[in-house]
Amino acid sequence: MLLAAGGSAFLPWTANHFGYALPGERGLPYRIHHAGRDYHSSATCAGAGWCTAAPYCTPFGGEETSLTRIGEVGTLFGAAHTVFTTRPVPEGTPLTVLVRAGPGCYVGYALMGGP
């Protein structure tokens, strides 16, 4: 039973549902949770087959110093991915956030459910 539960933690469905990243390239989930709100991205799905055609990440068009770190997405057996918003930090809930997928590589997430 414990082995089955541990194995299911590495399934894309589980990572997408609970909002954590899987180890390796393209491991970011479809949905993340930040500050009590859910955000989604159509560019990633923790390696599930339904999103492989979408571009994965884009370079940020400015300096990372123009971003503010606001959290992180945990990774199963790996380093966490930093979550950013632009400066100045928006008042209230940010409508979009960026998650660093690698050096110079960011995945955008949009707020689900409206402000």
ZIPEJO-V88844 format. One record per residue. N is the residue number from 1. PHI is phi in degrees with one decimal (* if undefined). BURIAL is I if it has 9 or more other ideal C-beta (glycine too) atoms within 8 Angstrom, else O. D_CENTER is the distance of its C-alpha to the mean C-alpha in whole Angstrom. Layout:
BEGIN
N/PHI/BURIAL/D_CENTER + N/PHI/BURIAL/D_CENTER
END
This chain:
BEGIN
1/*/O/29 + 2/-63.2/O/27 + 3/-64.2/O/27 + 4/-65.3/O/25 + 5/-64.5/O/23 + 6/-65.5/O/22 + 7/-66.8/O/21 + 8/-68.9/O/19 + 9/-64.9/I/17 + 10/-91.7/O/16 + 11/-80.9/O/16 + 12/-55.8/I/13 + 13/-58.6/O/14 + 14/-65.3/I/14 + 15/-63.1/I/11 + 16/-65.3/I/10 + 17/-67.3/O/12 + 18/-94.0/O/11 + 19/76.6/I/8 + 20/-118.3/I/8 + 21/-89.3/I/7 + 22/-94.0/I/10 + 23/-66.1/O/13 + 24/97.3/O/13 + 25/-67.4/O/12 + 26/63.1/O/10 + 27/-92.1/I/9 + 28/-66.6/I/5 + 29/-80.2/I/6 + 30/-67.4/I/7 + 31/-128.3/I/7 + 32/-125.1/I/6 + 33/-119.3/O/9 + 34/-144.7/I/10 + 35/51.4/O/14 + 36/79.3/O/15 + 37/-126.6/I/13 + 38/-103.3/I/11 + 39/-126.0/I/8 + 40/-130.2/I/8 + 41/-139.9/I/8 + 42/-87.8/O/11 + 43/-88.4/I/10 + 44/-145.9/I/8 + 45/-158.1/I/9 + 46/56.2/I/9 + 47/85.1/O/12 + 48/-67.1/I/14 + 49/-68.7/O/17 + 50/-75.1/O/17 + 51/-123.6/I/14 + 52/-68.8/O/16 + 53/-80.5/O/18 + 54/-74.8/O/15 + 55/-60.8/O/14 + 56/-81.2/I/11 + 57/-141.0/I/11 + 58/-131.3/O/13 + 59/-71.1/O/15 + 60/-75.6/I/15 + 61/-78.1/O/19 + 62/-150.4/O/20 + 63/-84.9/O/20 + 64/-61.6/O/17 + 65/-67.2/O/20 + 66/-86.4/O/19 + 67/-109.5/I/16 + 68/-118.0/O/16 + 69/-71.2/O/13 + 70/-123.7/I/13 + 71/167.3/O/11 + 72/-154.2/O/8 + 73/-104.0/I/6 + 74/-67.1/O/9 + 75/-122.6/I/10 + 76/-66.4/I/13 + 77/55.5/O/16 + 78/-166.2/O/14 + 79/-71.8/O/13 + 80/-70.6/I/10 + 81/-102.1/I/7 + 82/-75.7/I/9 + 83/-105.3/I/8 + 84/-123.8/I/10 + 85/-133.1/I/13 + 86/-78.7/I/16 + 87/-96.4/O/19 + 88/-66.9/O/21 + 89/-63.2/I/19 + 90/-61.2/I/19 + 91/-72.3/O/21 + 92/81.4/O/20 + 93/-84.6/O/17 + 94/-65.8/I/15 + 95/-78.3/O/14 + 96/-137.6/I/11 + 97/-135.7/I/9 + 98/-115.9/I/8 + 99/-116.6/I/5 + 100/-74.5/I/8 + 101/-92.0/I/8 + 102/178.7/O/12 + 103/-58.9/O/15 + 104/69.6/O/15 + 105/-123.3/I/12 + 106/-128.2/I/9 + 107/-114.5/I/7 + 108/-85.8/I/8 + 109/-126.1/I/7 + 110/-112.1/I/10 + 111/-61.0/I/12 + 112/-96.6/O/13 + 113/85.6/O/17 + 114/82.1/O/18 + 115/-70.2/O/19
END
